């Protein structure tokens, strides 16, 4: 009778997969025995597997370059890492090994860029694409960066007032500053509002360029920015919005010959289920095909393509491991497994936007399984996890007397630390877990490094003024 947890996974998914397999009833993550990691560092534990960052970047570059060849596309492809997805130094260092450009979101991001330059991790030729609604300090930092010789810094105008502030602050530039404009895309029909709060309206862009930017010798308009909240999806909505954006690009190109780049933002998803079947290669090729077709029909040269992949870059490098402290049978149907931390503090997207991650046990794959609910340590009723992305339920091995059950949430490397207030106050004073970095050396052996110890009560109380 096939009633073991491995049987459930084997019957439900194509398993083993590239990064997941089992050995003697225990889970291997990129051929790393996670039980050995747990024995060394304990739980709860955050993991960053550095090689996955580089492989994702190279994967995207390869897909778009293959698509360029297949479609006979005349523009270039430029990969930007979206820094807000993870600002950690080890993430930035790994990403920058792959000749990526960078995208920023706030004033402090520019200070981070300067720090990277001081550490000789980037040079001044790097494209720095500056997004977001910009406060005075952000604009001032952008101008300072430009005056230091970063002539490929490209502020993306989110509103017209940013342009006037830039014009006021930028005095006698050695070369014209590159500018971009973000289009305020229409939102998906089921959204709470019709048009994105970010960007400038479609109907205003052309006149704004001709009346304000074109006569000003301080600036050169180089990039049109397009992004929608659903990300890159094979839907009529996505293709319709992309088509509208391309027609604006073609209108602008006729009056602005120096415009040569289209930034399609981020939106390639990271894998959130063992059943994920997103066709990345098809989407890369079809995007370029759509752009080429519309530009050809309008008699316009294809633009260079920029992307700003964040979750795609770093999401799949992360994992969060917990131990099950015990179980609680609250009624005839609901059995709770209690983890040794909090979902609210360690994986805030699970309760904030109902995000699902790949969740698997680390051990006991050779044991019988049952349906459970997962509960966090805080006293908040929302501190739970009760469904996978592929099914409205969770199944895990039954608890054994001789060894605790350990579980892992995988592909958690993007946004969770910054949204959870890394190093700060945590809900119910639940400490932030240890964080380790895993790398592989040339002979295939893995190395581990402790990046941060578990948060201490002293550090948290000090923040609170005690």
Rosetta blueprint (number, residue, H / E / L):
1 X L
2 X L
3 X L
4 X E
5 X H
6 X H
7 X H
8 X H
9 X H
10 X H
11 X H
12 X H
13 X L
14 X L
15 X L
16 X L
17 X L
18 X L
19 X L
20 X E
21 X E
22 X E
23 X E
24 X L
25 X L
26 X E
27 X E
28 X E
29 X E
30 X L
31 X L
32 X E
33 X E
34 X H
35 X H
36 X H
37 X H
38 X H
39 X H
40 X H
41 X H
42 X L
43 X L
44 X L
45 X E
46 X E
47 X E
48 X E
49 X E
50 X H
51 X H
52 X H
53 X H
54 X H
55 X H
56 X H
57 X H
58 X H
59 X H
60 X H
61 X H
62 X H
63 X H
64 X H
65 X H
66 X H
67 X H
68 X H
69 X H
70 X H
71 X H
72 X L
73 X L
74 X L
75 X L
76 X L
77 X E
78 X E
79 X E
80 X E
81 X E
82 X E
83 X H
84 X H
85 X H
86 X L
87 X L
88 X L
89 X H
90 X H
91 X H
92 X H
93 X H
94 X H
95 X H
96 X H
97 X L
98 X L
99 X L
100 X L
101 X E
102 X E
103 X E
104 X E
105 X L
106 X L
107 X H
108 X H
109 X H
110 X H
111 X H
112 X H
113 X H
114 X H
115 X H
116 X H
117 X H
118 X H
119 X L
120 X L
121 X L
122 X L
123 X L
124 X L
125 X L
126 X L
127 X L
128 X E
129 X E
130 X E
131 X L
132 X L
133 X L
134 X L
135 X L
136 X H
137 X H
138 X H
139 X H
140 X H
141 X H
142 X H
143 X H
144 X H
145 X H
146 X H
147 X H
148 X L
149 X L
150 X L
151 X L
152 X L
153 X E
154 X E
155 X E
156 X E
157 X E
158 X L
159 X L
160 X H
161 X H
162 X H
163 X H
164 X H
165 X H
166 X H
167 X H
168 X H
169 X H
170 X L
171 X L
172 X L
173 X L
174 X L
175 X L
176 X L
177 X E
178 X E
179 X E
180 X E
181 X E
182 X E
183 X E
184 X L
185 X L
186 X E
187 X L
188 X L
189 X L
190 X L
191 X L
192 X L
193 X L
194 X L
195 X E
196 X L
197 X L
198 X L
199 X L
200 X E
201 X L
202 X H
203 X H
204 X H
205 X H
206 X H
207 X H
208 X H
209 X H
210 X H
211 X H
212 X H
213 X H
214 X L
215 X L
216 X L
217 X L
218 X L
219 X E
220 X E
221 X E
222 X E
223 X E
224 X E
225 X E
226 X L
227 X L
228 X L
229 X L
230 X L
231 X L
232 X L
233 X L
234 X L
235 X L
236 X H
237 X H
238 X H
239 X H
240 X H
241 X H
242 X H
243 X H
244 X H
245 X H
246 X H
247 X H
248 X H
249 X H
250 X H
251 X H
252 X H
253 X H
254 X H
255 X H
256 X L
257 X L
258 X L
259 X L
260 X L
261 X E
262 X E
263 X E
264 X L
265 X L
266 X L
267 X L
268 X L
269 X L
270 X L
271 X L
272 X L
273 X L
274 X L
275 X L
276 X L
277 X L
278 X L
279 X L
280 X H
281 X H
282 X H
283 X H
284 X H
285 X H
286 X H
287 X H
288 X H
289 X H
290 X H
291 X H
292 X H
293 X H
294 X H
295 X H
296 X H
297 X H
298 X H
299 X L
300 X L
301 X L
302 X L
303 X L
304 X E
305 X E
306 X E
307 X E
308 X E
309 X E
310 X L
311 X H
312 X H
313 X H
314 X H
315 X H
316 X H
317 X H
318 X E
319 X E
320 X E
321 X E
322 X E
323 X E
324 X E
325 X E
326 X E
327 X E
328 X E
329 X E
330 X L
331 X L
332 X L
333 X L
334 X L
335 X E
336 X E
337 X E
338 X E
339 X E
340 X L
341 X L
342 X L
343 X H
344 X H
345 X H
346 X H
347 X L
348 X L
349 X H
350 X H
351 X H
352 X H
353 X L
354 X L
355 X L
356 X L
357 X L
358 X E
359 X E
360 X E
361 X E
362 X L
363 X L
364 X L
365 X L
366 X L
367 X L
368 X E
369 X E
370 X E
371 X E
372 X L
373 X E
374 X E
375 X E
376 X L
377 X L
378 X L
379 X L
380 X L
381 X L
382 X L
383 X L
384 X E
385 X E
386 X L
387 X L
388 X L
389 X L
390 X L
391 X L
392 X L
393 X L
394 X L
395 X E
396 X E
397 X E
398 X L
399 X L
400 X L
401 X L
402 X L
403 X L
404 X L
405 X L
406 X E
407 X E
408 X E
409 X E
410 X E
411 X L
412 X L
413 X L
414 X L
415 X L
416 X H
417 X H
418 X H
419 X H
420 X L
421 X L
422 X L
423 X L
424 X L
425 X L
426 X L
427 X H
428 X H
429 X H
430 X L
431 X L
432 X L
433 X L
434 X E
435 X E
436 X E
437 X E
438 X E
439 X E
440 X E
441 X L
442 X L
443 X L
444 X L
445 X L
446 X E
447 X E
448 X E
449 X E
450 X E
451 X E
452 X E
453 X L
454 X L
455 X L
456 X L
457 X H
458 X H
459 X H
460 X H
461 X H
462 X H
463 X H
464 X L
465 X L
466 X L
